Each structure stands twice: as C-alpha cells, then as structure tokens.
Amino acid sequence: MIEPTPSSTPIVIEAGALVRRGCMTPIRLTELCLSVIKTHNPTLNAFGDVYAEAALEQAWTMTAELQRGKPRGPLHGIPFGIKDLFSTAGLRTTRGSLTALDAVPAQDAPIIRRLKGAGAIILGKTATTEFGWTGASTSRVFGNGCNPWDPTLTSGGSSSGS
C-alpha cells in the first residue's frame, strides 16, 4: 500500500490511477485528505464546512463498489472540496455571504451532479469570498484564506479555499 504524505499527496489523475490499481482505497485516500484538513485548516481557513462522517460513508460505499467491479466513473473514490458557490443538495451553501448562512439547497448544481455521478467523494465546502466577487481572500463567513506557504499572506482570489 502506498502511503502518501501531505507533501506528496497525489493529484487527481495519479490518485485515480492508484485507486483503480488497488494500491489505495477510497477509504484511505479520504482519511488522508481529512487528516490534512484537520491539521492545516485552523491556520489556512480553506474549508468552511467539512463533512468528515459523510465523506467516510461515501468512501466505504465507493470502496465496496470497486471491490464488486462496479466503478461509477473516472473520479470514483476521489475526494474533492466543493467551492461554496455551488449548490449541494442537503448541505449548507452560503456563497460566502452572511445573508445565506442557513441556506440548504434542495438540488445539486449540474457540476455537482456530474462529480457525484463520476464517483467523487465530497469532503466539504471550500471557503470563498462573498458571491465570488472579489480577488482578495476575505470572508466574513469563513475568515480570511491564508497562503499555505506563508500564512501571513492571502491565498488570493475568490476561490481562496481551493
């Protein structure tokens, strides 16, 4: 079993290859991602909401489907963070705004439906600026996004959590 560390965590294509070859299970990959989030999110404010329990449940389902030879698609078992501008059914979607703190959409945005259909695992919602309108990583909802190489600097952009 290959054990990536936070400094060598595989990119999506490499992770997909590891999962398809059976070198890495969706469960282990999700656990690794959640560990990195738990360690670094207090400093970076990358994720506004983390759905650890739901992500692990999805990972168990994806692992079982792989074992039965029934992958859903090319992203099967790959964990993702979803920018908080995209509606996710049953999950809070603030769009980075205090006016939508309790907004929980009934339906997924089309891109979220496609990700789920391809087997992606949702780790949580990544921080964003209010309605994605500014280039600075400021958020009254999530706190300011910080640069992982120098937390005294902003991560920049409306996709500050990504």
C-alpha positions in Angstrom: 0.0 0.0 0.0 1.4 3.4 -0.9 1.1 5.9 1.9 1.3 9.5 0.5 2.3 12.2 3.0 0.9 15.7 2.8 3.9 16.8 0.8 3.4 14.1 -1.8 -0.3 13.7 -1.9 -1.2 12.6 -5.5 -3.0 14.9 -7.9 -6.4 13.7 -9.2 -5.1 11.7 -12.1 -2.4 9.9 -10.0 -4.9 9.3 -7.2 -7.4 7.8 -9.7 -4.7 5.5 -11.0 -3.8 4.4 -7.5 -7.4 3.7 -6.7 -8.1 1.8 -9.9 -5.0 -0.3 -9.5 -6.0 -1.2 -5.9 -2.9 0.5 -4.4 -5.0 2.9 -2.5 -8.6 2.6 -1.3 -11.1 5.4 -1.4 -11.3 5.0 2.4 -7.6 5.5 3.0 -7.4 8.4 0.5 -10.4 10.1 2.2 -8.8 9.6 5.6 -5.5 11.1 4.4 -7.4 14.2 3.0 -9.4 14.6 6.2 -6.2 14.4 8.2 -4.6 17.2 6.1 -7.7 19.3 6.5 -7.8 18.8 10.3 -4.1 19.7 10.6 -4.0 22.8 8.3 -7.5 24.2 8.2 -7.3 26.1 11.5 -4.4 28.1 10.0 -5.5 28.3 6.4 -9.3 28.6 6.5 -9.5 26.6 3.3 -12.7 24.8 4.3 -15.8 26.4 5.7 -17.6 23.2 6.3 -16.1 19.7 6.5 -18.3 16.6 6.2 -16.0 14.0 7.6 -18.6 11.4 8.6 -20.5 11.7 5.3 -17.2 11.6 3.3 -16.1 8.4 5.1 -19.5 6.8 4.5 -19.2 7.7 0.8 -15.6 6.3 0.8 -16.9 3.0 2.2 -19.6 2.8 -0.5 -17.1 3.6 -3.2 -14.6 1.0 -1.9 -17.3 -1.7 -1.9 -18.4 -0.7 -5.4 -14.8 -1.1 -6.6 -14.5 -4.5 -4.9 -17.6 -5.6 -6.9 -16.1 -4.3 -10.1 -18.6 -1.5 -10.4 -16.8 1.9 -10.6 -19.1 4.8 -11.3 -16.6 6.7 -13.5 -13.2 8.3 -13.7 -13.4 10.1 -10.4 -14.6 7.0 -8.5 -13.4 7.3 -4.9 -11.5 10.6 -5.3 -12.2 13.2 -2.6 -13.0 16.8 -3.6 -13.6 20.1 -1.9 -16.6 21.9 -3.4 -16.4 25.7 -3.7 -19.2 27.2 -1.6 -20.7 28.9 -4.6 -22.1 25.6 -5.9 -25.4 24.3 -4.6 -25.2 20.9 -2.9 -28.4 19.2 -2.0 -28.9 18.9 1.7 -25.6 20.7 2.5 -25.2 24.4 3.6 -24.3 26.7 0.7 -23.6 30.2 1.9 -22.0 31.5 -1.2 -19.7 33.3 1.2 -22.4 35.6 2.4 -23.9 36.3 5.8 -27.2 36.6 4.1 -27.2 32.9 3.3 -25.7 31.3 6.5 -28.6 28.8 6.8 -29.2 28.2 3.1 -29.5 24.5 2.3 -30.5 23.8 -1.4 -32.8 21.0 -2.3 -30.9 20.2 -5.6 -27.3 19.9 -6.7 -25.8 22.2 -9.2 -25.2 20.5 -12.5 -21.5 20.2 -11.9 -22.1 18.6 -8.5 -24.4 16.1 -10.1 -21.7 15.2 -12.6 -19.0 14.9 -9.9 -21.2 12.6 -7.9 -22.1 10.6 -11.0 -18.4 10.1 -11.7 -17.9 8.8 -8.2 -16.4 11.8 -6.5 -16.4 12.0 -2.7 -17.4 15.4 -1.2 -15.1 16.3 1.7 -16.7 19.7 2.4 -17.3 23.2 1.1 -14.2 25.4 0.5 -14.2 29.0 1.5 -15.0 31.7 -0.9 -15.4 35.5 -1.0 -18.9 36.8 -0.8 -20.6 35.6 -4.0 -17.1 35.1 -5.5 -16.9 38.8 -6.4 -13.5 39.8 -5.1 -9.9 38.9 -5.8 -8.9 39.1 -2.2 -9.4 36.1 0.1 -11.6 37.9 2.6 -14.7 36.3 4.0 -16.9 37.4 6.8 -18.4 33.9 6.9 -15.2 31.7 6.9 -12.4 34.1 7.9 -9.6 35.2 5.5 -8.0 32.5 3.4 -4.3 32.2 4.0 -1.4 31.2 1.7 -0.1 27.8 2.7 3.5 28.8 2.1 3.2 32.0 4.1 0.1 32.2 6.3 0.7 35.9 6.8 -0.3 36.4 3.1 -3.6 35.9 1.5 -4.2 32.9 -0.8 -5.8 35.3 -3.3 -8.9 35.1 -5.5 -12.5 34.2 -4.9 -11.5 30.5 -4.6 -9.5 31.2 -1.5 -10.2 27.8 -0.1 -9.1 25.9 -3.2 
